[in-house]
Amino acid sequence: MMQVNQVRTAVFDEGEGSPVVMLHGMAATSDIWHYSFDALKDRHRVVAPDLPGHGRSEGSAKPYGLGFYTRWLDDLLDQLGIDRTAILGNSMGGAIGLSYALDHRERVDRLVMVDALGLGPDLPGAGIGHVLRNLPNFIRLLTTRQMDPYLFRYLRGLVIVDPQGPARPVLEKMFRLNLKQGPLGFWSAWAGTRLLLEDFLSPARRRQFNQRLQDIDVPTLIAWGLHDGLLPVRNAEAGQQNLPHARLEVFTRSAHSPMLEEPDRFAEVVAAFLEGPIDAVSKQDSQEDDR
């Protein structure tokens, strides 16, 4: 446990080699990188924190937003003695990684954006119809704490494709950890909600953020689940157009979390990107297997 930007923060830090920092999304924890962490730590120093307000890290009423998380990430890197790193970011963690790359370009050498908020025009509210249809399952989940079947009925088609697949044990663990963040996991939900309201609710602010992406000049891998019910794949395609050194990899058996649903292929693709020559990435590259 570390004190980072005045927040008690749980950080998993293993391995040696070039550093890779992994940032999870709203209402998740660092466990979402479970398979990737194990696959990469033999060749890299892998750092996976629980974001403030999530999992094992401190919750409470912090000024959650991109500015807050960017300062927190900068302090984290300082304390860990990391001058320059690759950043993997999923969903909200992707938006934090993009914001950090814009403000601290000298400290980021590569980006991996996994179903990342901020790459395209949509908010996660794109799945609002799914949420409303499955609201009874969500209410039963909160009142009974029975993840089987209610959690997986709620998440299927939104975050995951296969509720019986490798994502299952990780999702259960993350849900239990976040329930400890105040009543019904309040702080983990509030942290992401406040960031959305402050930084992305306004269409003008989303457009401005999208336009600024052209200033990110580091090699970027965009990894996206074809069946993402929160941020449709058109956001990945928009990000590929906005980022000057990006290529897109679509995972056809995944929704919002390809690192959980196709862990072996995801780890292989990310490792090849991290360890390949920098000039191997171009805007025109696109590897979309099995489409």
Secondary structure, 3 states (H helix, E strand, C coil): CEEECCEEECEEEECCCEEEEEECCCCCCHHHHHHHHHHHCCCEEEEEECCCCCCCCCCCCCCCCHHHHHHHHHHHHHHHCCCCEEEEEECHHHHHHHHHHHHCHHHEEEEEEECCCCCCCCCHHHHHHHHHHCHHHHHHHHHHCCHHHHHHHHHECCCECCCCCCHHHHHHHHHHHHHCCCHHHHHHHHHHHHHHHHHHCCHHHHHHHHHHHHHCCCCEEEEEECCCCCCCCHHHHHHHHHCCCEEEEEECCCCCCHHHHCHHHHHHHHHHHHHCCHHHCCCCCEECCCC
